Amino acid sequence: MKILMLSWEYPPRIVGGISRVVYDLAQTMAEQGNEVHVVTCWEQGTMEYEKDKNVYVHRVHPYDIGTDSFITWIMQLNFSILEKAVEVCNKIDFDIIHAHDWLVAFAAKTLKNSHNIPLVATIHATEHGRNHGLHNDMQRYISSVEWLLAYESWKVICNSQYMKNEVRYVFQLPEDKLAIINNGVEVNKFKGIEKDYNFRRNYAYDNEKILLFVGRLVQEKGVQVLIDAVPKIMEHYNDVKIVITGKGPQMDYLKHKAYEMGIAHKIYFTGYLSDEDLKKLYKCADVAVFPSLYEPFGIVALEGMVANIPVVVTETCGLGEIVEHGIDGMKAYTGNANSLADCIVEILYNPGLADKIKANALKKVQALYNWDKISKETLQVYKEVLQNTGREEKNKKQNEKQKNTSSKISSSKKIIKNKKVDSEEQNTKISAVENKKNEVTLQELVIKNRKTKTDFAELH
């Protein structure tokens, strides 16, 4: 199958979770024999076109027109994506377009209608959910674009039951238009990476337990709740260090909050970390904490599980669907600092529970959240869309036509070859007859010559 994916981020450009999802899904589909092209935004130090392992990546520059408006910038990016995608579509007959989130909605809609290619969309989160409602014109505009993408798509993929319910409610979509396909994680992501104690000492003393948060520093990720939980954690287990990895608009606010609470010495803000350093940090952590207020899925929780460290999450949204409390993780009440502290302290004081959680979590991830399974489920959605649009039948007819054409060409070549062989055989026979005829004539000449000699001898 020939697949065109549109996304505003693709590694090494990582803004949120979409980048990793698109990368892993595209690479796995390509490994399974599909031709996958990704059109995305250019990032400093990247090539405009490359074959990244098995995936063809086309990177575009947004229009170089200065703007202070994110909405305007996104529209300019869509124009650039559309220009490149049209160029690619004119060379390759794609079976499906897969758009990731509202950020590429306009390019996806235009391509669908101009090239008559079925459109599938994944809505990774909604503006309504992020903000617990729509409170200003910008939020209402983004939500309207999300609706447009959902309306134009043959199928909308959601990454959790929670997200399916939210999308159906917010955009009033019919049940049969929605599909649930979980996100996943590379199960061998931490293979060969061991705990590096020298690296660990960059963040904590040897006697301190590392409580690790990874994510964007925005309100919905709930880092402020984790900071509020620190005094209670320290009351029961003083030797801890909270390591907060990521960047975002709340960085300064969170640092000031920690300082005002008198716990700044217990919190380490790393800012952005490279993928290599982040993997090493996961392996050095003792507990991974994700106190989100809104989280459609929560790939970081899967990363904690596959890194073989116990995870503490909130019961909100998709996170609550991943973790079974006390079995493969701990679940705190959403937005409740006391509940979060209790879950963390329970793991710190109960190593037997921590070991059980780690073992069960790893088994769950390997069985349910591997990309091979997820990519096959996504391909099945593509096939259903192609059947419903009649495009699969059209592709079959085209393939059959190409097959028949190839067969006719092959037959014609065979006939020509046979005729050539027959002609050569006929020429051979004619040559043989001619040779025989020449031999007879030669014999006649020899006899006539002998007779002439005899007659001449008699005369003398």
N, C-alpha and C positions, 0 to 999 in steps of 0.2 A: 504494500500500500504506500502511496505517496502522500506525505503529511506536511502541511505548512503550519508552523506554530508562530504566533505573534505574542511577544512579551516585552514589557518595558525594561526588564532586567534579566540578565543571563551572566553567569560567572565569566570574568571576575567582578562584574558589576553586581553587587549585592546590596539591595536597599532593605528588603524584608525577606519573608519566607518564599516568595514566588520564585526567586532565582534558583534556589536549590531544587524546588519541585520540577520546574521546567527542565533543568539540566538532567536530573535523574530519570525523568520520564522519557525525554527525548533520546538519551543515550541507550536506555534499555530497549526502547522500541526499535532503534536502529540496529542494535545487536541481534534482535529477533528477525532481521531481514527486511525491515521497512526502510524506505528512503525518507529521511526527516530533514527538513530545512527550518531554521529558526531565524526570524527577522526581529532584531532587537536594537536597543540604543547603544551607540558607541561609548566606550569608556577609555580614558587616558591609558595609553600603553597597549591597547588592543589593535588587532588588524580589522580592516573593514570586511574582509572575507577570509574565512579559513575553514578547513575541515577539522573540527575538534573531535578527535577519535573517529567516531562513525557518523557524526552529525555535521551538516553543512550550516555554518553560521554566517549571517549577513548582518553587519552592524551599520547603522545609519547615524548621521549627525543631525540633530534638530536644527531647524532654520536658525541662522546666525542673526536673529533679530532680538535685541535685548528686551526683556520683559520682567516685570516684578511679579507677574501673576502666574501662579502654578497652573491654573486652568488654561491660560493662553499657551504656556510652554508645552503642555500635554497635547494641545491641538496642533501645534507646530511639529511635535514629534510624530503625531499620527499622519500628517502630510508626508513626512520623510519616510516613514514605514511604508505608507501606501505606494509611494514612487518606486521604492526598491522591490516591494512585493509584486507589483504589476510587471516589472521587468522579469522577475523570476517566474511568475505565472505564465508569461508569454513563451517561456522556454520549456516549462514542465507542466504536464497535465495533472494537477493535484487532485486527489480523491476527496480530501477533507481539509478544512481550515479549523484550527483549534486556537481560540483566543483566550488569553489569561487576564481576566479582570477588566474593569471599565477603562483602564488606561490605554487600551488599544481598540476600544469599541468602534470608533468611527472608521478606522482603517479596515477592520474586520467586516463591518457591514457593507462598505463600498466594494470590497473584493468579492464578497458573497454574491452581490447583485450584478456586478460587472462581468464576472467570469463564471457565474452560475455554478459555484462550488458550495456544497453544504457546509454550514457553520455549526461548530460545537463550542460552547464556552464553559470555562471553569470560573465560578465566582468564589474567590478565596475568602472574602469578607464583605460586609456591606457597610455603607456609611451610616445607615440607621443603627446597626448594631454597635459600631465603634463608639458612637456618640450617645447611645441610649435615646435615640430619637433624632429628629432633624430640627435644628435650632436657628439656622441662618441660611441665607441665599446660596452660599457656596455648598453647604451640605445638601441642600435640596437639589441643586444642579447635579452634583455627583451621583446622587441617588437616582435622578432621572436618567442619567447616562447608563447606570447599572441596569435600570429597567429596560432601556433600549437594547442593550446587549442581550439580555435575557429574552426579550420579545423576538429579536431577529434570529436567535439560535434555534436549531432543530432540537437540541438537547442541552440542558444545563447540568453540569456536574458540580456536586457539592461534596465537601470532604468529611462531613459528619452528619449524623441524624439531626443534630442541633441546627446546623447550617441549612439543611434541607427545609426544616420547619420555618426557619427565619426567612429564607428566600421565598418560599411559598406564601408566607404571610405578607411580607413587605411588597412583593411584586405581583401578588395574586395570580400565580402560575398554576396551571393544571398539574395534577399529580403525575400524569404520564410523561410530562416534559422534563422531570427531574430524575437524576440518578445519583446515588451515593457511592463514591469511590474514595476511600481513605487516602491520605498522603502516606508516604513511607520514609524509610531511611536506608542508607546503604549498610547492610548488616555486617560487612567487613571493614567498616570505616576506621575502626580503632585497632585493626589487626596489626600486630608487630610493634605497637606503641606501649611502652612500659612506664611506670611511674618514675619520673625524673626528680629526684630529691633536690638537686641543685637548682633546677628550674622552679620547683615549688617554693624554695626559699625567697624567690623574688616577690612572693605574695603573702606568705605567712611564716610564722615560726614553726619549728618542728612539732612543738607541743600543741599547736592550734589546729582545730578541725576546720576545714574549708567548706563553707556553705556557698555554693556557686549559683549565680543567676546569669543567664545568657539571653540577650534580646535587646530590642529597641527601647530606649528610655523615653517612653510615652506613658500617658496616664493609664491607658487600658492594660498595660503589662503589670501594674500593681507593685512596682518596686517600693513605692511609698509605704505599702502595707508591710513589706518585709522589714523595712527600717523601723517601723513602729513595733515590730515583733522582737527586735534585738534586745531591749532591756529585759524582757521576760526570759529570753533564751539565756542571757548572761547571768541572770539570777539563779538559774539551775545548772548552767554549764558555761563557765566563764571563758574557758580556753577555745574560743571560736574566732574565725575571721570571715567576714562576709565579703566575697569577691564579686563585684558587679561588672560584667563584661558587656560592652555595647556602647552605642552613642545615641543621642537624640535630644530633642528640645528641652527635656526635663533634667538634663545633667546638672546644671547650676542649682536648680531648685532642690534636687535630692542631696547634693553636697551641703547646701546651706541647712537643710533639715537635719542632717546627721550632725553637723556642727552645733546647731541650736540644742539638740538633744544630749550633747556631750558624749557622743559615741563615734565621732569621726575617726578615732584611732582604731576602731574595730571594723571599719569599712574601707575597702580598696576599690576605687574606680579605675578600671584598666583602659577604658576607651575601646577603640576598635582593635581587634587582634587578628592577625593572619590566621588562615585556616589551620596551618601547621601548629602555631602556638595554642590555638583554641583546643585542638585535639589533645595536646600535652596537658593543658589545664584541666580538661575533663578528667583525664586519668589521675590527676593529682587531687581532685576534689573528694570530699567525704559524703556530701549530700548535695543533690541538685534541687534547687527550689524555684518554682514557677508560679507566683501568686497572682496570676492574671485575673482581671475583672471581666475581660472579654477576650476570648480565644477560640476562633472557629475550629481549630484543630490542635496545633501545638507540636510541631516537629521537634522542637528543642527537648521536649519530654522524651521522645523516642531516642534522641541522641544520648540523653542521660542513661536511658535503659540499656542501649547497646554498648555504652562505655562501661557498663557494669558497676554503676553507682546507684544507690537508692534515690528515688525521686519523691518530692513532695509537691503536690499541685493543689489547685483549688477545684471545687466541684463544678465550676462554671463551664458551660458550653461543651466544646469538643474535648477539652482536657479531661472532663469528668467521664467521658466515654472510654478513654484510653486506659485509665487506672482503676483497678479494683482495690478499694481501701483495705490495707493490712495484708493484702495478698501479693500484689506486684507494685505497690507504691502506697503513699499516704495521701488522703484527700482532706483538705481543710475547708471550712466554710468560706465562701467568697467574701473578700473584703474584711475578714475578721482576723486581726493581728494575734489575738489570744489563741485562737484555734490553730493558726499557722505555727506559732511558737510551740504549742503542745505536740504537734506532729513531728517537728524537727527534734525536739528534746527526746521524744520517744525513740527515735532512731539512734540518737547519740548514746543513749543509755542502754540500748538493747541490741547488741551486735548480732545475736541470733536472729532477730527479726530482720535486721538489715541484710543479712546473708540470704535469708529466705526470699525477701523482696527482690534482691538482685537476680537470683537464679530464675524465679518465675517471670520476671520482667523480660529477661533475655530470651526465654523460650517463646513468650508471647510475640515479641517483635519479629523474631525469625519466622514464626508461623503466619502472622497476620499482616505485617507491615513491610514486607519485602517488595522491591520494585518489580520483580518478575511477575508476581501475582497482580500487582496494581496495573502494570502496562497491558497485561492480557485483558483485564476487565475494561480498560479504556478502549482498547481495540475492538472489543465486543460492542461497545456503545457506538463506535464509528460504523461498524458493519450494520447495526440496526438502523442507523440514520441513512446509510446508503441504500438499504432495502426500502425504507419508507419513501425516499425521494426518487426511487427508480434508477438511481445512478449506478447501482451495482449491476442491474440488468443491462444498462447501457455499456458498462465496462466489459461485461461478459461478451456482448455482441461485438464490441470493438476487438476484443482479444480473439474471438472466433473468426472475425473477418480477417485479422492479421494472420491467423493460423491458416485460414483457407488460401489467402494470398500467397503465403509462404509455400503452401502445398502445391498451388498452381505453378508457381515459379520453379519449384523443385521438379514437378512433372514435366514442365516445358523443357527444362535443362536435360532431363532424362531422355525425352523424345529426341531432342536435338543430338544428344550423345549417341543414341541408338541409330539415328539416321546417319550420323557420321560414321559409325561402325559399319552399317550396311553398305554405305557408299565406298568405304575403304575395302570391304570384302568384294564388292562388285568390281572395283578397279583391279583388285588382285586377280580375280577370275579372268577379266579382259586381258590383263598383262600375261597371264598364263597361256591363254588362247593365242595371243599375238606371238609369244615366244615359240609355241608349238608350230604355228604357221611358218614362222621364220626358219625353224629347224627343217621343216619339210622342203621349203624353197631352197635351202642350202644344200640339202641332199640331192635335190633335182639338179642343181647346178654342178655338183660334184660328178654325178652320173653323166651329165651332158658333156662335161669336160673330158671325162675318160673316153667317151664315145668319139669325141673329136680327135683325141690323140690316136685312137685305134685306126680311124679312117685315114689319118695323115700317114701312119706307118704303112698301111696297105698301098697307098699311092707310090711310095718310094721303095 
